[in-house]
């Protein structure tokens, strides 16, 4: 169980695509803890930023393969 809301939300994702989503669709992207579920993410965002969250979408991004040798 993640104890602190700040442990769940790690950092905002700042890219051209995320900036476009913020302007046009009122959507914000965050990097979150792998063990957090949608309910925990929703509660953390609502408590930290004092906003009403309509929905939470998640995706697991696998790291790129590293070449060795």
C-alpha positions as CSV (number, residue, x, y, z in Angstrom):
1,X,0.0,0.0,0.0
2,X,1.4,3.4,-1.0
3,X,1.3,5.6,2.1
4,X,1.6,9.1,0.6
5,X,-0.1,10.8,-2.3
6,X,3.2,12.2,-3.4
7,X,4.6,8.7,-3.7
8,X,1.9,7.8,-6.3
9,X,2.4,10.8,-8.6
10,X,6.0,10.9,-9.6
11,X,6.2,13.6,-12.3
12,X,4.3,15.3,-15.1
13,X,5.1,14.2,-18.6
14,X,6.1,17.2,-20.7
15,X,6.1,16.5,-24.4
16,X,4.6,18.2,-27.5
17,X,1.7,15.7,-27.5
18,X,0.9,16.2,-23.8
19,X,1.0,20.0,-24.2
20,X,-1.5,19.6,-27.1
21,X,-3.7,17.4,-24.8
22,X,-3.7,20.0,-22.1
23,X,-4.8,22.8,-24.4
24,X,-7.4,21.0,-26.5
25,X,-8.8,18.2,-24.4
26,X,-8.2,19.4,-20.8
27,X,-6.1,16.2,-20.2
28,X,-3.0,16.1,-18.0
29,X,-0.4,13.3,-18.1
30,X,1.7,12.0,-15.2
31,X,4.3,9.3,-14.6
32,X,2.9,7.3,-11.7
33,X,4.0,4.4,-9.5
34,X,3.7,1.0,-11.1
35,X,1.9,-0.5,-8.1
36,X,-0.8,2.3,-8.0
37,X,-4.3,1.5,-9.3
38,X,-6.8,3.9,-11.0
39,X,-8.6,4.7,-7.8
40,X,-5.4,5.6,-6.0
41,X,-4.3,7.7,-8.9
42,X,-7.6,9.6,-8.9
43,X,-7.5,10.2,-5.2
44,X,-3.9,11.5,-5.3
45,X,-4.5,13.9,-8.2
46,X,-7.7,15.3,-6.5
47,X,-5.9,15.8,-3.2
48,X,-2.7,17.3,-4.5
49,X,-4.2,19.6,-7.2
50,X,-7.6,20.2,-5.6
51,X,-9.5,19.3,-8.8
52,X,-12.3,17.0,-9.8
53,X,-11.1,14.0,-11.8
54,X,-13.5,12.7,-14.4
55,X,-11.6,9.6,-15.6
56,X,-8.2,8.0,-15.4
57,X,-6.5,6.2,-18.3
58,X,-3.4,4.1,-17.7
59,X,-0.8,2.5,-19.9
60,X,2.3,0.4,-19.1
61,X,5.2,1.5,-21.2
62,X,7.9,-1.1,-21.6
63,X,11.5,0.2,-21.7
64,X,13.5,0.1,-24.9
65,X,15.8,-2.8,-25.4
66,X,19.5,-2.0,-24.7
67,X,22.3,-3.4,-26.8
68,X,25.2,-4.9,-24.9
69,X,28.5,-5.7,-26.6
